[in-house]
Amino acid sequence: MYRVSEFKQESYKTGEVADILNVTTKTVMNYDKQGLLVVKRTPMNRRLVLREDLLAYLDKAGLLYDDTLTASEGQKVDVIYSRVYDVNNADFLDKQTLYILEHVNNLSNPLVIKEIGGGYLLGRKKIVELTNLVLGNKVKNIYVVDESRLASLNIQYLKLLFNRFGVQVHTVECNDTDYVNKIEKDLSLETASIIHNLSK
């Protein structure tokens, strides 16, 4: 999921667009040929993608969140929160997100927040960002594949806090063995780290 505020340039080279979309430059040119993404030519015959064309492509693909809207405009979001403790499991962040997107209907302005790390809540930047969104009355629901993704400790406190602001935490349970094993392995690494730090 991409945020509107991340796109600050007026135009992007095809290589930059390829990096943003995590595809090859040839794929970007194919998107242009297929009419999926508008690529312009400069007087020097260089290819450029205008900001508004890139945003239109992402929006049509359901990959864009307009974070420039404020809660006062009535635009609460549904947050998809994914987290791994171990950087070696970073690929599992996108798998969590995609699983939720595939299994939850009617998401309202979905915002994806991904985090690598664990430990105490206040030491995690993304959980603090999520909490600030909740406190700012900008969140409708939070979706996770497992409650331990939000917090391995103090999850009941966090859920109570969110609930006081009208935000429900929804677990989109997955019975896939690979998912379950990855979550359990990641959680056991985090728990061992917490125990180690407490025993110092």
Secondary structure, 3 states (H helix, E strand, C coil): CEEHHHCCCCEEEHHHHHHHHCCCHHHHHHHHHCCCCCCEECCCCCEEEEHHHHHHHHHHCCCEECCCCCHHHCCCEEEEEEEECCHHHCHHHHHHHHHHHHHCCCCCCCEEEEEECCCCHHHCHHHHHHHHHHHCCCEEEEEECCHHHHCCCCHHHHHHHHHHCCCEEEECCCCCHHHHHHHHHHHHHHHHHHHHHHCC
